[in-house]
């Protein structure tokens, strides 16, 4: 379920709020291969299913940065900020990958709007997020994401 706010004043009122949990998405071999092609990272642990079966995880795993890149589509399920002209990623803090995402796994995001700060022409938000793996004991990624919204 998405939370919708209209403008920066409504966004500021959400500071400190839990944003909820996204839907599950599957991390397929096709998605991993496409990411490998886009980034040039064709390490066998990601793109060679037969060799990866013999590797440390028993299956191909998603690139950590692929998992991280899925933060945005998962996050947009949780918060919709309307009444602004521009939305940009500003950066990341404290990114960690505690557990690999094996091919065929499903992941989702649980997030909290930790902080909303004024910046010239808009607001910057800090979102604390955990990308969970269905059935996993550790998250695939934990992070703080910074985004800016301009009026």
C-alpha positions, 0 to 999 in steps of 0.5 A: 500500500502506497502513502501519497503526499501532496507537496513538501509540507505533507512530506515533512509531516511523515518524518519518523514514520514507517512506510511499510513493506513493498510487494515481493519481486522475483530475482530471475536469471534473466534480470541478473544477466541483463544487469551483467550486460548493462554493467559489464560485470559477468563474473561467473557467480552471477551468470554461469548457472552450472559453475555457480552450482559448484560455488560457495552459494550453490546457485547463481546470485544477484550482484549486490548492486543489482539488489541495491538498484531495486530499492527505487522500484520497491520504494516507489510502491511505498511513497508517492510524493506529488506536487513537486517538479523534480525527484532525484537520488542524492546518495546512499549511506551505510550500505551493507549486503548481509546475505546473497540473493540466489536466483529465483529468490523473492525480495521486498523492501521494508522502509522508514522515513527517518528524516526530512530536511530543508535544502535550497528549493526543496527537501531531502529525505533519509530513508532507512531500508532493508531489502528482505529475502523471502524465507531468509534469516538476514536481509539482502541489503540494509541502507540509508538512501538520500533523495531530494524533492524540488518544489 
